[in-house]
Amino acid sequence: MTQQEKQDSKKLIYSVIFLHMLNHVISGAMPMLYPDLMDEFNINYSQLGLVRSVAGFAAGFPQLFVGLFRRWFSGRVLVSVGNIINSVMNMAIALGNGFLQFLGFSVIAGVGSSVQHPIGASIVSNGSDPSDRGRMLGLNQSIPSIAFTFTPLITAYMLTRMGWRTTLGILSIPALLLSLIILFFIRGSSQVEAKTREALNWRNLRESLRNKNVLSISLLRSVMAFRMGVRTFLPLYFIDILGMTSERSSLLYSILLAGGVLGPFFWGWLSDRVDRKPLIIGIMTCSAAGYFALNIVTSFWTLALLLFFIGFMVQTVIIQSILSDSVERTQLDQIFGLYFTIGFTIASFSSAIFGYIVETYSFNVGFTYIATVSAISLIPAFFIQEPRHLEEIPTI
């Protein structure tokens, strides 16, 4: 790769990362909009969980197959067009009337959003130097997560002045504009822009699944996905159960997400320097303990510390780094597609499951369920092997 191509790749990589952040501005605003939206559409926790699940499935399941379009389009085109669809559909939600329109537009928005994680991660990984890959993948998670820290506060401020519809419409505009800029004005290196006939090859995918790291990480991702729906309900827990104001709820939610900003950057940097398997096991153990502690901690400032701790304990960037080092570059699109499809497809059911548990039992039972899922996910983590110590990853 020439120096000019490196500069082109860097420009595209950072644009994709920033677009990822603007994508999170939209998704980060939604939990703050749900109380008003639920009142207007007259829906309960279970129905909200259903919408989240169906939309999550629409965003998750296609992620394995979006790589197929890499036969005809570059990743840059796919990630920008997908975000255009997502932005426009969220504007449609802001203009819509009733539960069914909310559900339908959410599903289409999910389909558009499905390209962001697998194609975006592939662009970042493929365009980065191997010695710096962990840090760049960390940035691809930490910078977008910055949106989760300021978006709830901005959303809470906007809600008091213009209502949820105008708020959602305005927050959808930046992602739409940057998507158009990436589509028409930004190019990556020839390596990153290249189309590939191997984008979705079932024979190669089956062969990759014989790779012990790919299999272990896929199992870990499958179990962990059952806890992904919990954060959507936290602002509702703070307001409805703990009796907090929307401002305090927004602040706590922002603190949780602030941990999610610093965590991936720190763990990504550290993963370039030390063995990654012990990091994964340690982070997941702490995360399980943190979620269980939500049953005990209820005071505002202690809860703030706990939520920051939970947000900071993020293992996904380390797992993605190991995954990148465990397969050939030509397989990154479909391997990341598989990784995110597993996570988001199963996660689409997790919101409905958690919503049902909360509706039927209590938030305390729900938090215990999340902690248990986190503990079970440790089992496949013990079978991951550090690629840096192996000339070739063992297969089964």
C-alpha positions in Angstrom: 0.0 0.0 0.0 1.5 3.4 -1.1 1.7 6.4 1.2 -1.2 8.0 -0.7 -3.3 4.9 -0.4 -2.6 4.9 3.4 -3.8 8.5 3.6 -6.9 7.6 1.6 -7.6 4.6 3.8 -7.2 6.6 6.9 -9.6 9.3 5.7 -12.2 6.6 4.9 -11.6 4.7 8.2 -12.2 7.8 10.3 -15.2 8.8 8.3 -16.8 5.4 8.8 -16.0 5.5 12.5 -17.6 9.0 12.8 -20.6 7.8 10.8 -20.8 4.9 13.3 -21.0 7.5 16.0 -23.8 9.4 14.3 -25.7 6.1 13.9 -25.4 5.7 17.6 -26.8 9.3 18.1 -30.0 7.9 16.7 -30.1 4.7 18.6 -28.8 6.4 21.8 -31.7 8.8 21.7 -34.4 6.2 21.4 -34.4 5.0 25.1 -35.0 8.6 26.2 -37.8 9.0 23.7 -39.6 5.7 24.7 -41.5 7.1 27.7 -43.2 9.8 25.7 -43.6 7.5 22.7 -45.1 4.8 24.8 -47.6 7.2 26.3 -48.6 8.5 22.8 -48.9 5.1 21.2 -50.3 3.5 24.4 -47.9 0.5 24.5 -46.5 -1.4 27.5 -43.1 -2.9 28.3 -43.9 -6.2 26.5 -45.0 -4.4 23.3 -41.9 -2.2 23.4 -39.8 -5.4 23.8 -41.6 -6.8 20.8 -40.8 -3.8 18.7 -37.2 -3.8 19.8 -37.0 -7.5 19.1 -38.5 -7.4 15.6 -36.4 -4.4 14.6 -33.4 -5.9 16.2 -33.9 -9.1 14.1 -34.2 -7.0 11.0 -30.9 -5.3 11.9 -29.2 -8.5 12.9 -30.1 -11.4 10.6 -29.1 -9.6 7.3 -25.6 -8.9 8.6 -24.3 -12.2 7.4 -25.7 -11.6 3.9 -24.8 -8.0 3.3 -21.3 -9.2 2.4 -22.9 -10.7 -0.7 -23.3 -7.2 -2.1 -19.5 -6.8 -1.9 -19.4 -8.7 -5.1 -20.8 -5.6 -6.8 -20.2 -2.7 -4.5 -17.4 -1.5 -2.2 -17.9 -1.5 1.5 -17.9 2.3 1.4 -21.0 2.3 -0.8 -22.8 -0.2 1.3 -22.2 1.4 4.6 -23.3 4.9 3.4 -26.4 3.7 1.6 -27.4 1.6 4.6 -27.1 4.6 6.9 -29.1 6.7 4.5 -32.0 4.2 4.8 -31.7 4.1 8.6 -31.8 7.9 8.8 -34.7 8.4 6.5 -36.8 5.7 8.3 -36.2 7.3 11.7 -37.4 10.5 10.2 -40.5 8.6 9.1 -41.0 7.3 12.7 -41.0 10.9 13.8 -43.7 11.7 11.2 -45.7 8.5 11.8 -48.9 7.8 13.6 -49.6 4.7 15.7 -48.0 1.5 16.8 -48.0 -0.3 13.5 -46.2 2.5 11.7 -43.6 2.7 14.5 -43.1 -1.1 14.1 -42.8 -1.0 10.3 -40.5 1.9 10.0 -38.3 0.5 12.8 -37.9 -2.8 10.9 -36.8 -1.0 7.7 -34.5 1.2 9.7 -33.0 -1.9 11.2 -32.4 -3.4 7.7 -30.6 -0.2 6.7 -28.5 -0.2 9.9 -27.5 -3.9 9.4 -24.5 -2.9 7.2 -22.8 -0.7 9.8 -21.2 -3.2 12.1 -19.9 -6.0 9.7 -18.9 -3.8 6.8 -17.7 -1.0 9.0 -15.5 -3.3 11.1 -14.2 -4.9 8.0 -13.2 -1.5 6.5 -11.4 -0.5 9.7 -9.7 -3.9 10.1 -8.7 -4.2 6.4 -7.4 -0.7 6.2 -5.4 -0.7 9.4 -1.8 -1.9 10.0 -1.8 -5.2 11.9 0.3 -3.8 14.7 -2.3 -1.1 15.2 -5.4 -3.1 14.5 -6.5 -3.5 18.1 -6.3 0.3 18.8 -8.3 1.1 15.6 -11.0 -1.5 16.4 -11.1 0.1 19.8 -11.6 3.5 18.3 -14.4 2.0 16.1 -16.2 1.1 19.3 -15.2 3.9 21.7 -15.7 6.9 19.4 -19.2 5.8 18.4 -19.9 5.2 22.0 -19.2 8.9 22.8 -22.6 9.5 21.2 -24.2 7.5 24.0 -22.7 9.8 26.6 -23.9 13.1 25.3 -27.0 12.0 23.3 -29.2 11.3 26.3 -28.5 14.7 27.8 -29.1 16.5 24.5 -32.2 14.4 24.0 -33.6 15.2 27.5 -33.0 19.0 26.8 -34.6 18.8 23.4 -37.6 16.8 24.7 -38.5 19.6 27.1 -38.6 22.1 24.3 -39.8 20.5 21.1 -41.2 17.0 21.9 -40.1 13.5 20.8 -41.0 13.8 17.2 -39.0 16.9 16.3 -36.1 15.6 18.5 -35.9 12.3 16.6 -36.1 14.1 13.2 -33.3 16.5 14.0 -31.0 13.9 15.5 -31.4 11.8 12.3 -30.1 14.5 10.0 -26.3 14.4 10.7 -26.0 10.7 9.8 -27.9 11.3 6.6 -25.5 14.2 5.6 -22.3 12.3 6.3 -23.6 9.2 4.5 -24.0 11.3 1.4 -20.5 12.8 1.8 -18.9 9.4 2.1 -21.0 8.1 -0.9 -20.0 10.8 -3.3 -16.8 12.5 -2.1 -14.6 10.0 -0.1 -12.6 7.1 -1.5 -10.4 4.5 0.2 -7.3 2.7 -1.1 -7.7 0.2 -3.9 -7.4 -2.6 -1.3 -10.2 -1.3 0.8 -12.4 -0.3 -2.2 -11.9 -3.6 -4.0 -14.9 -5.8 -4.7 -14.5 -9.5 -4.0 -16.0 -12.7 -5.4 -15.3 -14.3 -2.1 -17.5 -12.0 -0.1 -20.0 -14.7 0.7 -18.6 -18.1 0.0 -20.4 -21.0 1.9 -17.5 -23.4 1.4 -15.0 -20.9 2.9 -17.5 -20.0 5.7 -17.9 -23.7 6.6 -14.1 -24.0 6.6 -13.8 -21.0 8.8 -16.2 -22.5 11.3 -13.8 -25.4 11.8 -11.3 -22.8 13.2 -11.4 -23.2 16.9 -11.2 -19.5 17.7 -14.1 -18.7 15.2 -16.2 -21.5 16.8 -15.4 -20.4 20.4 -16.0 -16.8 19.7 -19.3 -17.6 17.9 -20.5 -19.6 20.9 -19.5 -16.8 23.3 -21.2 -14.3 21.1 -24.4 -16.4 21.1 -24.6 -16.6 24.8 -23.7 -12.9 25.4 -26.3 -11.8 23.0 -29.1 -12.8 25.4 -28.1 -9.9 27.7 -28.0 -7.1 25.0 -31.6 -6.0 25.6 -31.1 -4.8 29.2 -29.7 -1.3 28.6 -32.9 -0.2 26.7 -34.9 -0.6 29.9 -32.5 1.1 32.3 -33.9 4.6 31.9 -37.4 3.1 32.5 -36.0 1.4 35.6 -34.5 4.6 37.0 -37.8 6.6 36.5 -40.5 4.0 37.1 -38.9 1.9 39.9 -36.4 4.2 41.6 -38.6 7.3 41.1 -35.9 9.5 39.6 -36.5 12.5 37.4 -35.8 12.3 33.6 -32.8 14.5 34.1 -31.2 12.2 36.7 -32.1 9.2 34.7 -30.4 10.8 31.6 -27.3 11.5 33.7 -27.0 8.0 35.0 -27.5 6.6 31.5 -24.8 8.9 30.2 -22.4 7.7 32.9 -23.0 4.1 31.9 -22.3 4.9 28.3 -19.3 7.1 29.2 -17.7 3.9 30.6 -18.5 2.3 27.2 -16.5 5.1 25.6 -13.3 4.7 27.7 -13.4 1.0 28.0 -13.0 -0.1 24.4 -10.3 2.5 23.8 -8.3 1.3 26.8 -8.9 -2.5 26.2 -8.1 -2.1 22.5 -4.8 -0.3 23.3 -4.0 -2.9 26.0 -4.9 -5.9 23.7 -2.1 -4.8 21.2 0.4 -5.3 24.1 -0.6 -8.3 26.2 -2.2 -11.7 25.8 -5.9 -11.2 25.1 -7.6 -14.3 26.5 -7.0 -13.4 30.2 -8.4 -9.9 29.5 -11.6 -11.4 28.1 -12.1 -13.7 31.0 -11.4 -11.0 33.6 -13.7 -8.4 31.9 -16.6 -10.9 31.6 -16.3 -11.9 35.3 -16.4 -8.3 36.4 -19.3 -7.6 34.1 -21.4 -10.4 35.6 -20.7 -9.2 39.1 -21.6 -5.6 38.1 -25.0 -6.5 36.7 -25.8 -8.6 39.8 -24.9 -5.6 42.0 -27.7 -3.6 40.4 -30.1 -5.6 42.6 -28.4 -4.1 45.7 -27.3 -0.6 44.7 -30.0 2.1 44.5 -28.4 5.4 45.8 -27.7 7.8 43.0 -23.9 8.3 43.4 -23.1 4.7 44.2 -25.3 3.7 41.3 -23.3 6.1 39.1 -20.0 4.5 40.0 -21.4 1.0 39.4 -22.9 2.0 36.0 -19.6 3.4 34.9 -17.9 0.2 36.0 -20.4 -1.9 34.0 -20.0 0.3 30.9 -16.1 0.1 31.1 -16.1 -3.7 31.2 -16.4 -4.2 27.4 -14.7 -7.3 25.9 -16.0 -7.0 22.3 -13.1 -5.0 20.9 -10.7 -7.7 22.2 -12.7 -10.5 20.7 -12.9 -8.7 17.4 -9.1 -8.2 17.4 -8.6 -12.0 18.0 -11.1 -12.8 15.3 -9.3 -10.5 12.8 -6.0 -12.3 13.5 -7.6 -15.8 13.2 -8.7 -15.7 9.6 -7.4 -14.5 6.2 -8.3 -10.9 5.1 -10.4 -12.1 2.3 -12.7 -13.7 4.9 -13.1 -10.7 7.1 -16.4 -9.5 5.5 -18.3 -12.8 6.0 -16.6 -13.6 9.4 -17.6 -10.2 10.8 -21.0 -10.7 9.1 -21.4 -14.1 11.0 -20.2 -12.5 14.2 -22.6 -9.6 14.1 -25.5 -11.7 12.7 -25.2 -14.1 15.7 -25.1 -11.3 18.2 -27.8 -9.1 16.8 -30.2 -11.8 15.7 -30.2 -13.5 19.1 -30.2 -10.0 20.8 -33.4 -9.3 18.9 -35.1 -11.9 21.1 -33.3 -10.7 24.3 -35.3 -7.5 24.5 -38.6 -9.4 24.4 -37.3 -11.9 27.0 -36.1 -9.1 29.3 -39.3 -7.2 28.8 -41.3 -10.3 29.6 -39.3 -11.0 32.8 -39.7 -7.4 34.0 -43.4 -7.3 33.2 -44.1 -10.7 34.8 -41.6 -10.7 37.7 -39.4 -7.7 38.4 -36.3 -5.8 37.4 -34.4 -7.6 40.2 -35.1 -10.9 38.5 -34.1 -9.4 35.2 -30.8 -8.2 36.5 -30.1 -11.6 38.0 -30.9 -13.2 34.7 -28.4 -10.9 32.9 -25.7 -11.7 35.5 -26.3 -15.4 35.0 -26.0 -15.1 31.2 -22.7 -13.3 31.6 -21.3 -16.0 33.9 -22.4 -18.8 31.5 -20.6 -17.0 28.6 -17.3 -17.6 30.4 -17.3 -21.2 29.3 -16.5 -20.8 25.6 -14.0 -18.0 26.5 -11.7 -20.6 28.1 -11.3 -22.3 24.7 -10.1 -19.2 22.8 -6.4 -19.4 21.9 -4.0 -16.4 21.3 -3.2 -16.3 17.6 0.1 -14.5 18.2 1.5 -17.7 19.8 0.4 -20.0 17.0 1.6 -20.4 13.4 -1.8 -21.7 12.5 -5.1 -21.7 14.5 -6.2 -25.3 15.3 -9.3 -26.7 13.5 -11.8 -29.3 14.5 
